Amino acid sequence: MKLYILRHGDSVNANSDDERILTEKGIMETEKVGIFLSHKNITVDTIYHSVKKRAYQTASIISKYITSINGLKEENGLKPNDNFLIWVDKVNKINNDIMIVGHLPFLNYFVSYLLGFQNTKVVDIPASGLICLERNEENKMQIAWMIIPDLIP
């Protein structure tokens, strides 16, 4: 099972956090990551994203470059300060490859916990950054690879 964790792209400041949308830079960097992913022929069961507009926009852009059997699915529990342990339980019950598009600090702590670091943050995912985790033979998650927009020419 592969778990693709994608942080939303760079977003504008707005009166309401829920209404923040991607900046031109956020769109461009997410497209860059999408083009990179298109060369990897990735197929996921579902692309889950938070209820916030910037996460939906990011998921929509990425969905043009990878195959998602069930498309996009908006999910509660993926906002910046939501309890990531709920998603740890969900992921542990999933055997298909999936993608989660969300926010900080949620994603940093979620990934760190999945990697076995329960009380500390060991990753800091930049805007439009993606980490691919893979479940190994011992049923533990490990980092397969990571890409950030600045590394893509």
C-alpha positions in Angstrom: 0.0 0.0 0.0 1.3 3.4 -0.9 0.1 6.6 0.8 0.7 9.8 -1.0 0.6 12.9 1.3 0.3 16.2 -0.5 0.3 19.6 1.2 -1.9 22.2 -0.5 -0.2 24.8 -2.6 0.8 28.4 -1.6 -2.4 30.3 -0.7 -3.6 33.9 -0.3 -4.5 35.5 3.0 -8.2 35.9 3.4 -10.8 37.0 6.0 -11.8 33.4 6.5 -9.3 30.5 6.6 -11.9 28.3 4.8 -12.0 30.7 1.9 -8.3 30.9 1.2 -7.5 30.0 -2.4 -4.2 29.2 -4.2 -1.9 32.0 -5.4 -0.6 31.9 -9.0 2.6 30.5 -7.4 0.6 27.8 -5.7 -1.1 26.8 -8.9 2.2 26.8 -10.8 4.1 24.7 -8.2 1.2 22.2 -7.9 1.1 21.9 -11.7 4.9 21.3 -11.6 4.5 18.5 -9.1 1.6 17.1 -11.2 3.7 16.9 -14.3 6.4 15.1 -12.3 3.8 12.6 -11.1 2.5 12.0 -14.6 5.8 10.4 -15.5 5.4 7.9 -12.6 2.0 6.5 -13.9 0.5 6.7 -10.4 -3.0 5.2 -9.7 -4.7 5.7 -6.4 -8.1 4.4 -5.2 -9.2 7.9 -4.0 -7.8 11.4 -3.5 -9.0 12.6 -0.1 -8.9 16.3 0.6 -10.0 18.6 3.4 -13.0 20.8 3.2 -10.9 24.0 2.7 -10.8 25.5 -0.8 -7.1 25.5 -1.2 -6.9 21.7 -0.5 -9.7 21.1 -3.0 -7.9 23.2 -5.7 -4.7 21.4 -5.1 -6.4 18.0 -5.3 -8.2 19.0 -8.5 -4.9 20.1 -10.2 -3.1 16.8 -9.2 -6.1 14.7 -10.4 -5.3 15.8 -13.9 -1.9 14.1 -13.7 -2.6 10.8 -11.9 -5.3 8.2 -12.1 -7.9 8.2 -9.3 -10.3 5.3 -9.6 -12.9 7.0 -7.3 -11.9 10.6 -8.0 -11.8 13.3 -5.4 -13.5 12.9 -2.0 -13.9 15.8 0.5 -13.4 14.6 4.1 -13.8 16.1 7.5 -10.9 15.6 9.9 -8.2 16.8 7.6 -8.1 20.5 8.7 -4.9 22.0 10.1 -5.5 21.3 13.8 -7.7 18.2 13.5 -6.8 15.0 15.4 -4.6 13.1 13.0 -5.0 9.8 15.0 -8.4 9.3 13.4 -6.7 9.2 10.0 -3.9 6.9 11.4 -6.7 4.4 12.2 -8.3 4.8 8.8 -5.0 4.4 6.9 -4.2 1.3 8.9 -7.4 -0.3 7.6 -6.8 0.6 4.0 -4.9 -1.7 1.6 -5.3 0.3 -1.6 -3.1 3.2 -2.7 -4.6 6.6 -1.7 -3.6 10.3 -1.7 -4.4 12.7 1.1 -4.3 16.5 0.4 -4.3 18.6 3.5 -2.6 21.2 5.7 0.0 21.9 8.3 0.5 21.1 11.1 -1.8 18.1 10.6 0.2 16.5 7.8 3.6 16.9 9.6 2.4 15.2 12.7 0.4 12.6 10.8 3.4 11.5 8.7 5.7 11.6 11.7 3.4 9.3 13.7 3.0 6.9 10.8 6.8 6.7 10.7 7.0 5.8 14.4 7.7 9.2 15.9 4.8 9.7 18.3 5.8 12.8 20.2 7.8 14.8 17.7 7.7 16.2 14.2 10.3 14.7 11.9 9.1 16.1 8.6 8.2 19.6 7.4 6.3 19.4 4.2 6.5 22.6 2.1 3.6 24.0 0.0 2.9 21.6 -2.9 5.3 19.1 -1.4 4.5 15.4 -1.6 5.7 12.4 0.4 5.1 8.9 -0.7 4.9 6.4 2.2 4.9 2.7 1.6 3.8 -0.1 4.0 6.6 -2.6 4.2 6.6 -6.4 4.9 6.4 -5.7 8.7 3.2 -3.7 8.2 5.1 -0.4 9.1 5.2 2.7 7.0 8.5 4.0 5.5 9.3 6.9 3.2 9.6 5.6 -0.4 10.3 9.1 -1.8 9.6 12.8 -1.5 9.4 15.6 -3.9 9.1 19.4 -3.5 8.5 21.9 -6.3 12.0 23.5 -5.8 13.7 20.2 -6.9 11.8 20.0 -10.2 13.4 21.9 -13.1 
